[in-house]
Structures are given as C-alpha cells and as structure tokens.
C-alpha cells in the first residue's frame, strides 16, 4: 500500500501580466493534505455532519459575506470574509453573476481577486456547502459545489471544491466527482468542462491550462479518486523535491528477507534535478544515506526511487520508517515542508492466503447493473474459489429489487453508496462493477492476510447454525467487527426490468445484524470463536418491490426460494477504516440424523403434564414420525401417528389425560432413529 503525502501530475502555468503565484496540478488518490476524509454527498443524501449550506439551488447569484475561520492572505492582502457563487469564490466586490459558460481568464466579467471553477451551475437540488477541517494553525476551509447543471454531463453530476489553507495561504481546486448519466439512467462519456484558476484583476490570471479542462475524478463518493490543483503564493523556487509516496506495503513476512525502500518523488523546482541525497531511518535510528547522481528530472516531472541499501528486519514486530530527501542539486531545498514521509508497517512470522471480499450493490430494476454483473461474473466465475462475494439488492432505481431488505440498505448506508452498480473490494475501491478487471482481482488476491478464518455450518429445514474460528497472526487494534451473512446461491423470483433472469449470492439474512458484532482488539495468536443460529420464520413471501414498506419482516416471514441452496459468508472488518482483513465461506456439514438427545432439539412441555404434553423437535429430512408413551415396565400405553413431517421444526401434541399419575417415557420414532425423554403425569 502507498503512503501518500501529495500526488502530482504536470505543471501548467498560464500568466497574463505579473503574479505572485505559481501552479502545480496533482494526480488521483486523495485530497490535499489528506485531512478531509468525508464522503462526497449532498445535504440529506449521506453528507457527513459539520457542513454548512451556503446556497441551495437553483441559483445564479452571489452569496452574502461568509466569515472565514482564519485570516487568509490572498495576493498580499489579508481577508476575513469572502463571497461565493456557482463556480466562484471571491475576495472582491462582485456585481453580476458571470454565467456558467466558461471563457478564458482573465475576464472583465469576473471580479478581481477571485478563484474560479467556471462552468459549474447550481440548479434545483444542487448546493454550495462549506466546512472547516483540521485544527489551528493548520486548518483548511472547503467550499464544495455539488452540481448537476453543467456542460456535457446530461443528467449526471459534478462535485468540485475550492480550498483555502491556513498558514501556507495555498489555494486548492479539487476535482471530486464526475458522472455522466443519460435520461434513461445509462452511463455516458461526457465530462464537466471548466476554466480553473485564480484571477488577480482584469489583466492577470493564473490558470490550470490555457483552455477549459475536463473533470477527471471518477464517480466514487470517497476521496480515493480525487485530484487537485495547487496555487502557491510567491515565486517558484529553483530547487524543490516533493516526496510523493513510499511504495511500501503495510505488512511483510519475516521470511521474505530484505525490504526495498522505494517510492515516488517530483521535481517541484524551476530547474532540472540532477542530484540529491536519499535518506531513511527505522524507528528513529541511524540514518542510511545514498547520494543520487546522474539523473535528469525536468521541472514538474516525476521519478521513482529505490534506496541502494534495503532494510533487513530481524524480528517480527511493528516498525516506523522515515524517508526524506536533501541537498537537491547539492543546494538548499526551497520548500522543506514536502521533503519527508513517515510510514508504519509490520513484519510477521506467519501469513495466510487472502480471500478478498467483493460486495456488489445492485438491483433488478437497474439497467447498468446488468452489464456490471455480467462483467463481474465473466472475471470471477472461473476463479470464484479465490474470493468471497455477496450481492446486496437495492431499493432503486424505480421501485427497486423485491429482495432489498433493511439489512442490505444498512450495508449500503455504511459505505454511503448512492449510485449503482457499486462494488467494494475489501471495503475499498468503491466503483462501478462494470469497471472491475482481472488486474484488480489479481491485486486483491496477491495481498497477504494476517488472519485466518474457518467457519462450519449446519443447516436443516429453516434452521441455520454456524461456528466461526478467527486466528489472528498479528495484533489488530481498533473497532474490528465480525459479519456473518446467509446467502442464497441463485434466485429467480426477483426478476424485474433490467433483463437479468437470475441472481447469485443474494444476501438473505445478516446473522450478526447489519453492523456486525464488535470484536474489539484482536491479539496475535489468540483464537476467537463465535457461534450463531438463525431460524427463518413463516412461509416464503415475494415482496411487491424494494420499497421499505415492503421489506421482509424476518420475525414473521422469509424470502428464501430454496432452503437447500443457502451458503454462509463470513468476514472480519475494521468498522472505522472499512478495511476487510479476511473473508471465508462456511463449510457445510450435512447431517443425516439429528441428535435428539440434545435438550434444545427435543423438548416436552409441559412436564409434568396433566392433560396434554407437546413434543418440539427438529428433523434434518422429511420423515414418518410416531410418538409412543411407555410405562416404567416398557409397555406402550398411548400412541400418536403424526404421519410424514417436513424437515425443520415440528410439534406433536400427545393426550395423557387418561393416564394414571406417575413416571412414563415418551418415545419419538423417526426413519433415522428413536429418541426417548422421561415424562411425569400429575
């Protein structure tokens, strides 16, 4: 896994006249500084708390003054307030709204001292919102434009933000979400086009390029696919090495030997980078330095690095590595804030094969879900024993899938999924299942696992039991949760409008509930065992649709088409980070005869009895059943032929009103065996 500080792409600098700014743009994977980890949703649609709505669409006007949480210096002047409009934030004095059709900057229609994402409109159901992240003196003030009124996206949406950073006085333009959707709900290729930059006055502007740019972020509502453009106050230094990432993993196996210290850097200076020192230390220990020469990295370009001296661990434990650069071109780095990265990893003495968990959010009423599922199965079906996968049917579009349940909706809410098809890979990725690839599967299965899960299940009739053994090979701190889900391998009755005629691994019941069971911290080599049971109630019911009013009430009914077609999925997940540590299917133990001697499997009530006693018992298969009452001499004194009974829970009432007071034996006779319980008649 990469530890990211800043991610970068290409330098674009367009300046008309004199300016005290320079600009760099950054590639996919995070927000600036990583302090905003909020999901990207509209108010009332899964937006995390703390956001303030500034403008509710439709709107084509400037807001009033907005008080900044800190003093921000823009082009040499301190400001404590700003104003916003669709696509703009200004420290100037706006009069009219410039419209949503972008044009070149500088532009006389734009107020002086303005940050522009020109091309965004705020229509009905759109918003401009704000929130402050971080703590003083390192805060960021975010103004997020949630909009569906833009060029080329038809019925889709685009999310962009303008970010002001305390202390550094940097300005960021963040490309967060782009989705083109046709009027029939199909994906399309259109992207939002904007003119992005800052305008000092009518003759001076710094832009990302000389023309409009397209939104490049994906449709995910998480920061994992964001990119951003940075505007730095001042002049670009001659020498500035930006350490971008350490391309190291979170976990290593001790027997694997030497660990390469490698990653990415970028030349943020104005001159070519021809030499530098690369340094690292382990657990604040001795510095290991390599002088790098013979390179030629142009201004704005990237390069990979790998230290000539790898780290060789001698014990299995947690480590912290600091990597930093120094002496660019044998001179002083003009910006030392971005020279170093610190990364924590662990070395283990035991690893397991990883089975990734694929969670697919889909619906039989969702047109794009059909090709999404087709693509998923084309990849997974030939190698499905390498993973665990679950389908969570959803309540939209239209009236939704009949097999949507409160728990599948709860799982959707956990990931803040608001467009389908959506797929999670081990609690991440969060993208369209139609974009799933063999490479992504190979990457997921190549990850080592430091936890083993073994689960066994017993099923008869409507009764399900599962036992789970969790064996950690490392310490897992934090809020770790166990999830156990009953799936139906194939369903047919939930066919609706998207052309699919069968559905696989449909979630029917979360035995551990929608949020799972909290395991807390897991300790290395300390096994955890959990057991769960579930009895499906009532008769099969096909809900009218996927709306909440029609969701299955598990207390009274069920939506299982075939009880002999169930499978159980088990996984352990960090509830906070959403990372899935390991997953497994339960191995089913098929019983031909149920042990009726277990108290919970064969009961008499009431006992003692006066008139009638009821036998409650469970069968693994259909069977002819006879109940006999024997006296203490073994003579049969009463008989009830119950006939052929179905597998599952059954009750037979026995009349004992004609028997004398005393002790008797009730004998349950099945095709699989005879079982006996004592009975007292009063």
Residue pairs with C-beta under 8 A, 6 or more apart in sequence:
1 248
1 249
1 250
2 29
2 245
2 246
2 247
2 248
2 263
3 245
3 246
3 248
3 341
3 342
3 343
4 29
4 30
4 34
4 244
4 245
5 34
5 243
5 244
5 245
5 338
5 341
6 26
6 32
6 242
6 244
6 338
7 26
7 27
7 28
7 29
7 30
7 227
7 244
7 245
8 24
8 25
8 26
8 27
8 242
8 244
8 266
8 268
8 302
9 25
9 26
9 27
9 227
10 25
10 300
11 23
11 24
11 25
11 299
11 300
12 23
12 25
12 207
12 208
12 209
13 22
13 23
13 206
14 197
14 205
14 206
14 207
14 208
14 209
14 210
15 204
15 205
15 206
16 106
16 203
16 204
16 205
17 200
17 203
17 204
18 204
19 75
19 200
19 204
19 205
19 206
20 75
20 76
20 233
20 234
20 235
21 75
21 171
21 198
21 206
21 231
21 232
21 233
21 234
22 206
22 231
22 232
22 234
22 235
22 236
23 197
23 206
23 207
23 208
23 229
23 230
23 231
23 232
24 229
24 230
24 232
24 268
24 300
25 208
25 227
25 228
25 229
25 230
26 32
26 227
26 228
26 229
26 230
27 227
28 216
28 217
28 225
28 226
28 227
29 224
29 225
29 226
29 227
30 223
30 224
30 226
31 37
31 174
31 223
31 226
31 228
32 140
32 163
32 165
32 170
32 172
32 174
32 228
32 230
33 134
33 140
33 165
35 133
35 134
35 138
35 140
36 131
36 133
36 140
36 142
36 223
37 223
38 47
38 48
38 51
38 131
38 223
39 46
39 47
39 48
39 221
39 222
39 416
40 144
40 146
40 159
40 176
40 177
40 221
40 222
40 223
41 47
41 48
41 146
41 221
41 416
41 418
42 125
42 126
42 127
42 146
43 51
43 53
43 127
43 129
45 418
46 221
46 413
46 416
46 418
47 129
50 131
51 129
51 130
51 131
51 144
52 129
52 130
52 131
53 127
53 128
53 129
54 63
54 66
54 84
54 127
54 128
54 129
54 130
54 143
55 63
55 84
55 85
55 86
55 122
55 127
55 128
56 126
56 127
57 86
57 122
57 123
57 124
57 125
57 126
57 127
57 147
57 149
58 122
58 123
58 124
58 126
58 149
59 85
59 86
59 122
59 128
60 85
60 86
60 97
60 99
60 100
60 121
60 122
61 85
61 97
62 83
62 84
62 85
62 88
62 90
62 94
62 97
63 83
63 84
63 85
63 128
64 83
65 81
65 82
65 83
66 81
66 82
66 83
66 84
66 130
67 80
67 81
68 79
68 80
68 81
68 82
68 141
68 164
69 132
69 139
69 141
69 166
70 136
70 137
70 139
70 141
70 166
71 78
71 79
71 80
72 78
72 79
72 80
72 82
72 141
72 164
72 166
72 169
73 79
73 169
73 233
74 91
74 113
74 169
74 171
75 113
75 200
75 233
77 91
77 113
79 91
81 91
82 89
82 90
82 91
83 89
83 90
83 94
84 90
84 128
84 143
84 162
85 94
85 97
86 97
86 100
86 120
86 121
86 122
86 128
86 145
86 147
86 149
87 100
87 116
87 117
87 118
87 119
87 120
87 121
87 145
87 160
87 194
88 94
88 98
88 110
88 114
88 115
88 116
88 117
88 118
89 114
89 115
89 143
89 162
90 111
90 113
90 114
90 115
91 113
91 114
92 111
92 112
92 113
92 114
93 111
94 111
94 114
95 111
96 109
98 107
98 109
98 110
98 118
99 109
100 118
100 119
100 120
100 121
100 149
100 150
100 151
101 119
101 151
102 118
102 119
102 151
102 193
102 194
102 195
102 212
103 118
103 195
104 195
104 210
104 211
105 116
105 118
105 195
105 197
105 199
105 205
105 207
106 199
106 200
106 201
106 202
106 203
106 204
106 205
107 199
107 202
108 202
110 116
110 118
110 199
111 199
112 199
112 200
112 201
112 202
113 199
113 200
113 201
114 198
114 199
115 162
115 171
115 173
115 197
115 198
115 231
116 195
116 196
116 197
116 198
116 199
117 145
117 160
117 162
117 173
117 194
117 195
117 196
118 194
118 195
118 196
119 150
119 151
119 192
119 193
119 194
119 195
119 212
120 145
120 147
120 149
120 150
120 158
120 160
120 192
120 194
121 147
121 149
121 150
122 128
122 145
122 147
122 149
123 147
123 148
123 149
125 148
126 145
126 146
126 147
126 148
126 149
127 145
127 146
128 143
128 144
128 145
128 146
129 143
129 144
129 146
130 141
130 142
130 143
130 144
131 141
131 142
131 144
132 139
132 140
132 141
132 142
133 139
133 140
133 142
134 140
134 166
136 166
137 166
137 167
138 166
138 167
139 165
139 166
140 163
140 164
140 165
140 166
140 172
141 163
141 164
141 166
142 161
142 162
142 163
143 161
143 162
143 163
144 159
144 160
144 161
144 176
145 158
145 159
145 160
145 161
145 162
146 157
146 159
147 157
147 158
147 159
147 160
148 155
148 156
148 157
148 158
150 158
150 192
150 193
151 192
151 193
152 180
152 190
152 191
152 192
152 193
153 178
153 179
153 180
153 181
153 190
153 191
153 192
154 180
154 181
154 182
154 183
154 188
154 190
155 181
155 182
155 183
156 178
156 179
156 180
156 181
156 188
156 190
157 177
157 178
157 179
157 181
158 177
158 178
158 179
158 192
158 215
159 176
159 177
159 178
159 217
160 173
160 174
160 175
160 176
160 192
160 194
160 215
161 172
161 173
161 174
161 176
162 171
162 172
162 173
162 174
163 171
163 172
163 173
163 174
163 228
164 171
165 171
165 172
168 233
168 337
169 233
170 230
170 231
170 232
170 233
171 198
171 230
171 231
172 228
172 229
172 230
172 231
173 196
173 197
173 208
173 228
173 229
173 231
174 226
174 227
174 228
174 229
175 215
175 216
175 217
175 226
175 227
175 228
175 229
176 217
176 223
176 226
177 217
177 218
177 219
177 220
177 221
178 191
178 192
178 215
178 216
178 217
178 218
178 219
179 187
179 219
179 419
180 187
180 188
180 189
180 190
180 191
181 187
181 188
182 188
184 367
185 366
185 367
185 368
185 397
186 367
186 368
187 368
187 432
187 434
191 214
191 215
191 216
192 214
192 215
193 212
193 213
193 214
193 215
194 212
194 213
194 215
195 207
195 211
195 212
195 213
196 207
196 208
196 213
196 229
197 205
197 206
197 207
197 208
197 231
198 205
198 206
198 231
199 205
200 206
206 231
208 229
216 227
217 225
217 226
217 227
218 225
218 431
219 419
219 431
219 432
220 430
220 431
221 416
221 417
221 418
221 430
222 416
222 430
224 428
224 429
224 430
225 431
236 268
236 269
236 270
237 268
237 269
237 270
237 333
237 334
237 335
238 269
238 270
238 271
238 329
238 331
238 334
239 269
239 271
239 273
239 328
239 329
239 331
239 332
239 333
239 334
240 267
240 268
240 269
240 328
240 333
240 334
240 335
240 338
241 265
241 266
241 267
241 268
241 269
241 273
241 276
241 325
241 328
241 333
241 338
241 339
242 265
242 266
242 267
242 268
242 335
242 338
242 339
243 263
243 265
243 323
243 324
243 325
243 338
243 339
243 340
243 341
244 263
244 264
244 265
244 266
244 302
245 263
245 264
245 341
246 261
246 262
246 263
246 321
246 323
246 341
246 343
247 262
247 263
247 264
247 304
248 259
248 260
248 261
248 262
248 263
248 321
248 343
248 345
249 345
250 344
250 345
250 346
251 345
251 346
251 347
251 348
251 351
251 448
251 450
251 474
252 259
252 313
252 345
252 346
252 347
252 348
253 347
253 348
253 349
253 351
253 448
254 313
254 315
254 316
254 347
254 348
254 349
255 349
257 312
258 310
258 311
258 312
259 310
259 311
259 312
259 313
259 347
260 306
260 307
260 310
261 280
261 306
261 307
261 309
261 310
261 311
261 321
261 323
262 304
262 305
262 306
262 307
263 304
263 305
263 323
263 341
264 302
264 303
264 304
264 305
265 302
265 303
265 304
265 305
265 325
266 300
266 301
266 302
266 303
267 273
267 297
267 298
267 299
267 300
267 301
267 302
267 303
268 299
268 300
268 335
268 338
269 299
269 328
269 334
270 299
271 299
271 329
272 296
272 297
272 298
272 299
273 295
273 296
273 297
273 303
273 328
273 329
274 293
274 294
274 295
274 296
274 297
274 329
275 291
275 292
275 293
275 294
275 295
275 327
275 328
275 329
275 330
276 291
276 292
276 325
276 326
276 327
276 328
276 329
277 289
277 290
277 291
277 292
277 325
277 326
277 327
278 289
278 290
278 291
278 292
278 305
278 307
278 323
278 325
279 287
279 288
279 289
279 290
279 323
279 324
279 325
279 326
280 287
280 288
280 307
280 311
280 321
280 322
280 323
280 324
281 287
281 288
281 321
281 322
282 311
282 319
282 320
282 321
283 319
283 320
284 320
284 322
288 307
288 309
290 307
290 308
290 309
292 305
295 303
297 303
311 319
311 321
313 319
313 347
315 347
316 346
316 347
316 348
316 349
317 346
317 347
318 344
318 345
318 346
319 344
319 345
319 346
319 347
320 342
320 343
320 344
321 342
321 343
321 344
321 345
322 340
322 341
322 342
323 340
323 341
323 342
323 343
324 339
324 340
324 341
325 333
325 339
325 340
326 333
326 339
327 333
333 339
346 450
346 474
348 448
348 450
348 473
348 474
349 473
350 450
350 473
351 448
351 449
351 450
351 473
352 448
352 449
352 450
352 451
352 452
352 473
352 582
353 449
354 444
354 445
354 446
354 447
354 448
354 449
354 582
355 386
355 387
355 388
355 445
355 449
355 582
355 583
355 584
356 386
356 387
356 388
356 425
356 426
356 441
356 444
356 445
356 447
356 580
356 583
357 387
357 388
357 389
357 390
357 424
357 425
357 426
357 427
357 569
357 571
357 573
357 580
357 583
358 376
358 380
358 387
358 388
358 389
358 390
358 423
358 424
358 425
359 389
359 390
359 392
359 411
359 415
359 423
359 424
360 372
360 373
360 376
360 389
360 390
360 391
360 392
360 421
360 422
360 423
360 433
361 392
361 394
361 411
361 412
361 415
361 417
361 420
361 421
361 422
361 423
361 424
362 369
362 372
362 373
362 391
362 392
362 393
362 394
362 401
362 420
362 421
362 433
363 369
363 393
363 394
363 395
363 396
363 397
363 400
363 401
363 404
363 420
363 496
363 498
363 546
364 393
364 401
364 402
364 494
364 495
364 496
364 497
364 498
364 500
364 503
365 396
365 397
365 398
365 399
365 400
365 401
365 496
365 497
365 498
365 546
366 394
366 396
366 397
366 420
366 421
366 498
367 497
367 498
368 420
368 421
368 432
368 434
369 420
369 421
369 433
369 498
369 500
370 498
370 499
370 500
371 434
372 420
372 421
372 423
372 432
372 433
372 434
373 391
373 421
373 433
373 500
375 433
375 434
375 436
376 389
376 423
376 433
376 436
377 504
379 436
379 437
379 438
379 441
380 387
380 389
380 441
383 441
386 441
386 445
387 441
387 444
387 445
387 583
388 569
388 571
388 583
388 584
388 585
389 505
389 569
390 485
390 487
390 505
390 507
390 569
391 487
391 503
391 504
391 505
391 506
391 507
392 408
392 411
392 412
392 507
393 400
393 401
393 402
393 403
393 404
393 405
393 408
393 494
393 503
393 506
393 507
393 546
394 400
394 401
394 404
394 408
394 409
394 412
394 420
394 546
395 401
395 404
395 409
395 546
395 547
395 548
396 420
396 546
398 497
399 544
399 545
399 546
399 547
400 545
400 546
400 547
401 494
401 496
401 545
401 546
402 493
402 494
402 496
402 542
402 543
402 544
402 545
402 546
402 550
402 559
403 491
403 494
403 503
403 506
403 508
403 543
403 546
403 559
404 543
404 546
404 551
405 507
405 508
405 551
405 552
405 559
406 514
406 548
406 551
407 507
407 509
407 510
407 513
407 514
408 507
409 548
409 551
410 514
410 515
411 507
411 510
411 514
414 514
414 515
414 578
415 422
415 424
415 427
415 430
415 578
417 430
421 432
421 433
421 434
422 430
422 431
422 432
422 433
423 429
423 430
423 431
423 432
423 433
423 436
424 430
424 578
425 440
425 444
426 444
426 447
426 579
426 580
427 573
427 574
427 577
427 578
427 579
427 580
428 578
428 579
429 440
449 581
449 582
450 472
450 473
450 474
450 581
451 470
451 471
451 472
451 473
451 474
451 476
451 522
451 572
451 581
451 582
452 470
452 471
452 473
452 582
453 468
453 469
453 470
453 471
453 570
453 571
453 572
453 582
453 583
453 584
454 468
454 469
454 471
454 584
454 587
455 466
455 467
455 468
455 469
455 484
455 568
455 570
455 584
455 585
455 586
455 587
456 466
456 467
456 586
456 587
456 588
456 589
457 464
457 465
457 466
457 467
457 568
457 586
457 587
457 588
457 589
458 464
458 465
458 466
458 588
458 589
458 591
459 465
459 563
459 564
459 566
459 588
460 591
460 594
460 618
460 619
460 620
460 621
460 647
460 648
461 563
461 618
461 619
461 620
461 646
461 647
461 648
461 649
462 535
462 536
462 537
462 558
462 560
462 563
462 648
462 649
463 533
463 534
463 535
463 536
463 618
463 648
463 649
464 486
464 511
464 533
464 534
464 535
464 536
464 566
464 568
465 531
465 532
465 533
466 484
466 511
466 531
466 532
466 533
466 568
466 570
466 586
467 529
467 530
467 531
468 482
468 484
468 529
468 530
468 531
468 532
468 570
468 586
469 527
469 528
469 529
470 482
470 519
470 522
470 527
470 528
470 529
470 530
470 572
471 525
471 527
472 522
472 523
472 524
472 525
472 526
472 528
473 524
473 525
474 524
475 521
475 522
475 523
475 524
476 521
476 522
476 572
476 574
476 581
477 521
478 521
478 574
478 575
478 576
478 577
479 518
479 520
479 574
479 575
479 576
480 518
480 519
480 520
480 521
480 522
480 572
480 573
480 574
480 575
480 581
481 512
481 515
481 516
481 517
481 518
481 519
481 572
481 573
481 574
481 575
482 512
482 516
482 517
482 519
482 530
482 570
482 571
482 572
483 510
483 512
483 516
483 517
483 569
483 570
483 571
483 572
483 573
484 510
484 511
484 512
484 530
484 532
484 568
484 569
484 570
485 507
485 509
485 510
485 511
485 568
485 569
485 570
486 507
486 508
486 509
486 510
486 511
486 534
486 566
486 567
486 568
487 505
487 506
487 507
487 508
487 566
487 567
487 568
487 569
488 505
488 506
488 508
488 560
488 561
488 562
488 565
488 566
488 567
489 504
489 505
489 565
489 566
489 567
490 502
490 503
490 504
490 565
491 502
491 503
491 504
491 506
491 561
492 501
492 502
492 503
492 561
493 542
493 561
494 503
494 506
494 542
495 501
505 567
505 569
508 558
508 559
508 560
508 566
509 534
509 536
509 554
510 516
511 532
511 533
511 534
511 568
512 532
515 575
516 573
516 575
517 530
518 575
519 528
519 572
522 528
522 572
535 649
536 554
536 558
536 560
536 563
537 554
537 555
537 556
537 557
537 558
538 556
538 557
538 558
539 557
539 558
540 557
540 558
540 559
540 560
540 561
541 552
541 557
541 558
541 559
542 559
543 550
543 551
543 552
543 559
544 550
552 558
552 559
560 566
567 585
567 586
567 588
568 585
568 586
568 588
569 583
569 584
569 585
569 586
570 583
570 584
570 585
570 586
571 580
571 581
571 582
571 583
571 584
572 580
572 581
572 582
572 583
573 579
573 580
573 581
574 581
591 620
592 620
592 621
592 672
593 620
593 672
593 673
594 601
594 618
594 619
594 620
594 672
595 601
596 602
596 617
596 668
596 673
596 675
597 675
601 617
601 618
602 615
602 616
602 617
602 668
602 675
602 677
603 615
603 616
603 617
603 677
604 613
604 614
604 615
604 666
604 677
604 679
605 613
605 614
605 616
606 613
607 613
607 677
607 679
607 680
608 679
608 680
608 681
608 682
609 656
609 679
609 680
609 681
609 682
610 656
610 657
610 681
610 682
611 655
611 656
611 657
612 653
612 654
612 655
612 656
612 657
613 653
613 654
613 656
613 666
613 679
614 651
614 652
614 653
614 654
615 627
615 651
615 652
615 653
615 654
615 666
615 668
616 649
616 650
616 651
617 649
617 650
617 652
617 668
617 675
618 648
618 649
618 650
619 625
619 645
619 646
619 647
619 648
619 650
619 670
619 672
620 647
620 672
621 647
621 671
621 672
622 644
622 645
622 646
622 647
623 644
623 645
623 670
623 671
623 672
624 643
624 644
624 645
624 670
624 671
625 641
625 642
625 643
625 644
625 645
625 650
625 652
625 668
625 669
625 670
626 639
626 640
626 641
626 642
626 669
627 639
627 640
627 642
627 652
627 654
627 666
627 667
627 668
627 669
628 636
628 638
628 639
628 640
628 666
628 667
628 669
629 636
629 637
629 638
629 639
629 654
629 656
629 659
629 664
629 665
629 666
629 667
629 679
630 636
630 637
630 664
630 665
630 666
630 667
631 637
631 662
631 664
631 665
632 662
632 663
632 664
632 665
637 659
637 664
638 654
638 655
638 656
638 658
638 659
640 652
640 653
640 654
640 655
642 650
642 652
654 666
656 664
656 679
656 681
659 681
660 681
661 681
661 682
662 680
662 681
663 678
663 679
663 680
663 681
664 678
664 679
664 680
664 681
665 676
665 677
665 678
665 679
666 676
666 677
666 678
666 679
667 674
667 675
667 676
668 674
668 675
668 676
668 677
